[in-house]
Amino acid sequence: GNPMRRLIILFIIDVLQVFRVMLSPSYGWNTRTYHVAKHVDIVYNVTQLLQFIVPRYVFFGLAFLMVAFALCDAAYCARLFKAGEIHQIGPIKVLRFMVAVVVTTLFSSIMKWLLIPLDCLVSEEKSFSSFFHGEEAACTPWGFPEIMASVPTVILIVCYVVFAITVAFISLGTNPLSCAPHVQFTGRIEALFIISKVCGTFLPFLSELMTPVAVSVILCAFCLAVFQWHLAVLPFHNLSTNM
C-alpha cells in the first residue's frame, strides 16, 4: 500500500546518504568512486542544484534551525505530558513530522550541514572562515568570529545525537506488557544504526590519528554487525508486530 511504498522511498533516500558518507575519500576511496556515490544520492543532487541559487552556508543555517526547532518541540511535548495535557495533539504531530525528517530521512545530510563550520578540517570544501575573511582565508574554525558559530554548533550536534539515539531507542520499543512469543526489543538496534551514521560522519576527524583503511574497516565492521542484528529481529521489526 501507500504507507509501505512511502517507507521504502524514505529508506532508499536514507541508505543513499549513508552510502555517500561511507565512500568518502577520507576512508581511502578514490575520487572517482566518491563521485559515483554522491551522484546517486538524491539529497546531495538536490542540494547541489540549490547551491546554484543559494550559498552553501544557507544549508548550515537551515539544519541548525530544523534541529533546534525539533529539540524545542520535544522539550515542549515532554512538558505537556508531565503536566497531563495530552489533549494538545498539534505539537505531538509536529514532533512526529520533525523526527521523520531530522532523524529518519535526512540524518546523515543534516549532520554534514551542521559540520560546515568545521568541515574544512578534513575536506577540501571552502573554509567557513572565507565567509568572514575573504575567499582565500585559512581554515580557523576556533578563531574569531568563527568560534561564535562553531561552539554553539558543537553543543547542538551533541544534543542532536542524544535526541536521535533516544528517539530511535523509544520509537520501536516493544510494549513491556506484550505476551506475544519471540517479541524482541528492536529500538536498541535502531539506536545502533544511528550510532553507525554518527561514526561515519565523525571518524574522518580522526584521520590524523588513524589510517583511512583502519577507519574504513572499523566502520564497515560496525555496519555489518548492525545489519546482522537487524536481520535477527526482522520479523518483529515493527511496533504493531510487537504489540
C-alpha positions as CSV (number, residue, x, y, z in Angstrom):
1,G,0.0,0.0,0.0
2,N,0.9,3.7,0.0
3,P,2.4,3.7,3.6
4,M,4.7,0.8,2.7
5,R,5.7,2.5,-0.5
6,R,6.5,5.7,1.3
7,L,8.6,3.8,3.9
8,I,10.6,2.2,1.1
9,I,11.3,5.5,-0.6
10,L,12.4,7.1,2.7
11,F,14.6,4.1,3.3
12,I,16.3,4.4,-0.1
13,I,16.9,8.1,0.5
14,D,18.5,7.3,3.8
15,V,20.6,4.5,2.5
16,L,22.0,6.5,-0.4
17,Q,23.1,9.2,2.0
18,V,24.9,6.7,4.2
19,F,26.4,5.1,1.1
20,R,27.9,8.5,0.1
21,V,29.3,9.1,3.5
22,M,31.0,5.7,3.7
23,L,32.6,6.1,0.3
24,S,34.3,9.4,1.2
25,P,37.9,9.9,0.2
26,S,38.6,10.2,4.0
27,Y,38.1,6.5,4.1
28,G,40.7,5.8,1.4
29,W,38.3,5.6,-1.6
30,N,39.5,7.3,-4.7
31,T,37.8,10.5,-6.0
32,R,36.1,8.7,-9.0
33,T,34.4,6.2,-6.7
34,Y,33.2,9.0,-4.4
35,H,31.8,11.0,-7.4
36,V,29.7,8.0,-8.4
37,A,28.4,7.5,-4.9
38,K,27.5,11.2,-4.3
39,H,25.7,11.5,-7.7
40,V,23.3,8.6,-6.8
41,D,22.4,10.4,-3.5
42,I,19.1,12.2,-4.1
43,V,19.6,14.7,-1.3
44,Y,23.1,15.6,-2.5
45,N,21.9,16.2,-6.0
46,V,19.1,18.4,-4.8
47,T,21.4,20.4,-2.6
48,Q,24.0,20.8,-5.4
49,L,21.3,22.2,-7.7
50,L,20.1,24.6,-5.0
51,Q,23.7,25.8,-4.4
52,F,23.4,27.5,-7.9
53,I,20.8,29.7,-6.2
54,V,21.8,29.9,-2.6
55,P,25.3,29.8,-0.8
56,R,26.4,26.6,0.9
57,Y,26.2,28.3,4.3
58,V,22.4,28.5,3.9
59,F,22.2,24.8,4.5
60,F,24.1,25.2,7.7
61,G,21.5,27.7,8.9
62,L,18.6,25.5,7.7
63,A,20.0,22.5,9.5
64,F,20.7,24.5,12.7
65,L,17.1,25.8,12.7
66,M,15.5,22.5,12.0
67,V,17.4,20.7,14.7
68,A,16.9,23.5,17.2
69,F,13.1,23.5,16.4
70,A,12.9,19.7,16.8
71,L,14.6,19.8,20.2
72,C,12.5,22.7,21.4
73,D,9.3,20.9,20.3
74,A,10.4,17.7,22.0
75,A,11.0,19.6,25.3
76,Y,7.6,21.3,24.9
77,C,5.9,17.9,24.4
78,A,7.7,16.5,27.4
79,R,6.4,19.4,29.5
80,L,2.8,18.8,28.2
81,F,3.0,15.1,29.1
82,K,4.4,16.0,32.5
83,A,1.5,18.4,33.1
84,G,-1.0,15.8,31.9
85,E,-2.1,18.0,29.0
86,I,-2.2,15.1,26.5
87,H,-5.2,16.6,24.7
88,Q,-2.9,19.0,22.8
89,I,-2.2,16.9,19.7
90,G,-0.7,19.6,17.5
91,P,2.8,19.8,19.0
92,I,3.0,15.9,19.0
93,K,2.1,15.7,15.3
94,V,4.7,18.4,14.6
95,L,7.3,16.4,16.6
96,R,6.4,13.2,14.7
97,F,7.0,15.0,11.4
98,M,10.3,16.5,12.6
99,V,11.5,13.1,13.8
100,A,10.7,11.6,10.4
101,V,12.7,14.4,8.7
102,V,15.7,15.0,11.0
103,V,16.2,11.6,12.5
104,T,14.9,9.1,9.9
105,T,15.2,10.7,6.4
106,L,17.9,13.4,6.5
107,F,20.1,12.5,9.5
108,S,23.3,12.0,7.6
109,S,22.9,15.1,5.4
110,I,21.9,17.3,8.4
111,M,24.9,16.1,10.3
112,K,27.1,17.1,7.3
113,W,25.4,20.5,7.1
114,L,25.8,21.2,10.8
115,L,29.5,20.4,10.4
116,I,30.0,23.0,7.7
117,P,31.9,25.4,10.1
118,L,34.3,22.5,10.9
119,D,34.3,20.7,7.6
120,C,37.4,22.4,6.2
121,L,39.5,20.5,8.8
122,V,39.0,17.2,6.9
123,S,37.9,18.2,3.4
124,E,38.7,20.4,0.6
125,E,35.5,22.4,0.9
126,K,35.7,26.2,1.1
127,S,36.6,27.3,4.6
128,F,33.8,28.7,6.7
129,S,36.3,31.4,7.6
130,S,36.1,32.7,4.0
131,F,32.6,33.9,4.8
132,F,34.2,36.3,7.3
133,H,37.8,36.9,6.0
134,G,37.6,36.5,2.2
135,E,37.9,33.7,-0.4
136,E,41.5,32.8,0.4
137,A,41.1,32.6,4.2
138,A,42.7,29.7,6.1
139,C,40.6,27.1,8.0
140,T,40.3,28.6,11.5
141,P,37.0,27.4,13.0
142,W,38.2,28.2,16.5
143,G,39.3,31.7,15.6
144,F,37.2,34.8,16.0
145,P,34.4,35.4,14.9
146,E,34.1,31.8,13.6
147,I,34.1,30.4,17.1
148,M,30.7,32.1,17.8
149,A,29.2,29.7,15.3
150,S,31.5,26.7,16.0
151,V,30.9,26.3,19.7
152,P,27.0,26.5,19.6
153,T,27.1,24.1,16.6
154,V,29.1,21.5,18.6
155,I,26.7,21.8,21.5
156,L,23.7,21.5,19.2
157,I,25.3,18.4,17.5
158,V,25.8,16.7,20.9
159,C,22.1,17.4,21.8
160,Y,21.0,16.3,18.3
161,V,22.9,13.0,18.5
162,V,21.5,12.2,22.0
163,F,18.0,13.1,20.8
164,A,18.2,10.9,17.7
165,I,19.5,7.9,19.6
166,T,16.8,8.3,22.3
167,V,14.0,8.7,19.7
168,A,15.3,5.6,17.8
169,F,15.5,3.7,21.0
170,I,12.0,4.5,22.1
171,S,10.1,4.6,18.7
172,L,10.5,0.9,18.0
173,G,10.3,-0.2,21.6
174,T,8.3,-3.3,22.5
175,N,5.2,-3.0,24.6
176,P,6.5,-4.2,28.0
177,L,3.1,-5.8,28.7
178,S,3.2,-7.8,25.4
179,C,2.8,-11.6,25.8
180,A,3.5,-12.3,22.1
181,P,6.1,-15.1,21.7
182,H,9.6,-14.2,20.5
183,V,8.9,-10.4,20.7
184,Q,12.2,-8.6,20.7
185,F,13.2,-5.1,21.6
186,T,14.3,-3.6,18.3
187,G,14.7,0.0,19.4
188,R,18.2,-0.6,20.6
189,I,19.2,-1.8,17.1
190,E,17.7,1.4,15.6
191,A,19.8,3.3,18.1
192,L,22.9,1.4,17.0
193,F,22.1,2.3,13.4
194,I,22.0,6.0,14.3
195,I,25.4,5.5,16.1
196,S,26.9,3.9,13.0
197,K,25.8,7.0,11.0
198,V,27.4,9.3,13.6
199,C,30.6,7.3,13.4
200,G,30.5,7.5,9.6
201,T,30.3,11.3,10.0
202,F,33.0,11.8,12.7
203,L,35.6,9.2,12.0
204,P,37.3,11.3,9.3
205,F,38.2,13.8,12.0
206,L,40.5,11.1,13.4
207,S,42.3,10.7,10.1
208,E,45.4,12.2,11.6
209,L,45.4,9.5,14.3
210,M,44.4,6.5,12.2
211,T,44.9,5.5,8.6
212,P,41.9,5.7,6.2
213,V,42.0,1.9,5.8
214,A,41.8,1.3,9.6
215,V,38.9,3.8,9.9
216,S,37.1,2.2,6.9
217,V,37.5,-1.3,8.4
218,I,36.1,-0.2,11.8
219,L,33.1,1.5,10.2
220,C,32.3,-1.4,7.8
221,A,32.6,-4.0,10.7
222,F,30.2,-1.9,12.8
223,C,27.7,-1.5,9.9
224,L,27.8,-5.3,9.2
225,A,27.2,-6.0,12.8
226,V,24.2,-3.7,12.9
227,F,22.9,-5.3,9.6
228,Q,23.2,-8.8,11.2
229,W,21.3,-7.6,14.3
230,H,18.6,-6.1,12.1
231,L,18.2,-9.4,10.3
232,A,18.0,-11.2,13.6
233,V,14.8,-9.3,14.7
234,L,13.4,-8.6,11.2
235,P,10.1,-10.4,11.8
236,F,9.4,-8.2,14.8
237,H,11.0,-5.0,13.4
238,N,7.7,-3.2,13.6
239,L,5.9,-1.6,16.5
240,S,2.5,-3.1,15.5
241,T,4.0,-6.6,15.3
242,N,5.4,-6.2,18.8
243,M,2.1,-5.0,20.4
